[in-house]
Amino acid sequence: MIKPASLCAALTAACPWFQQNPENLHVFVEDGNLRSTASGGILCEYEYTLTLIVTDYTDNPDLLMIPIVSWLRWQQPDMLENFDRQRENFSFSVDYLDNDRCDIEIKLRDLTERVQVTRACSH
C-alpha cells in the first residue's frame, strides 16, 4: 500500500506545521479488504479506511484539510465526484484540548489501490 505514505508526504510538503511536528501525525489503515479476480494474471485491489490522527494541532484547520482534498483529487478523484460520496467517505472529528490546541481525527473511507503482479520467466 502506497497511499498512506503518499498522503503523509503530501501533508508534510504542504503544511509547515508537520515539518516541525512530524511526531504528531499518526496514520492507521483500518477495515481493509482484498479483492482478486481469477482471470489472466494476478490482479488484486486493496480497499480500506485511512485514519489520520493529528495530535496537539495548533495551526489553521484549512491548512490541513485543503492538502487532503488536493491529494484526493490526484490519488482518488472518484471520491470527490459527488457530495454524497464525500459525505460518506471523508469525515473528521475535533477534540479541543484548550484555546490553542486540538486533536483531529480524519477518516478517508473506501480508498482503493490496485496491485498487479507480473511474473518474469527465466530459462
C-alpha positions, -999 to +999 in steps of 0.1 A: +000+000+000+014+033-010-014+058-004-008+062+033+028+072+028+019+093-002-007+113+019+018+118+047+044+131+023+018+155+007+008+168+041+044+173+052+053+191+020+022+214+021+020+221+058+050+236+077+034+226+110+040+189+101+076+197+091+081+210+126+060+184+143+062+151+124+056+130+156+021+145+158+008+128+126-004+092+132-017+070+103-037+039+105-052+015+079-085+000+091-113-021+079-092-034+050-104-058+023-087-075-006-104-084-038-090-105-065-101-119-099-093-153-112-087-141-147-054-139-165-026-126-143-026-119-107-046-088-100-060-076-067-073-045-052-070-032-016-099-013-002-095+003+033-102+032+056-072+055+061-074+072+095-052+102+103-049+114+139-032+147+144-024+155+180-018+189+196-026+207+163-022+245+166-025+257+131-055+267+109-076+236+101-078+247+065-041+242+062-047+205+070-079+199+050-071+216+017-039+195+011-060+164+018-086+174-008-058+182-032-043+148-026-076+131-031-081+149-064-048+133-076-050+099-059-087+091-056-107+115-077-138+094-077-142+103-040-147+139-049-171+134-078-203+137-058-213+152-025-230+120-012-198+100-017-178+128+001-202+128+030-199+090+034-161+087+028-145+119+042-152+126+078-135+142+107-139+150+144-121+175+166-113+173+203-104+208+216-077+205+243-076+242+251-080+275+231-048+269+211-046+231+206-068+203+193-066+167+183-082+159+149-092+125+136-098+123+098-113+092+082-110+085+044-132+055+037-131+033+007-097+042-006-086+017-032-053+006-047-048-019-074-019-043-075-008-063-105+018-090-102+037-099-133+060-130-134+093-129-152+101-161-170+137-174-168+151-201-189 
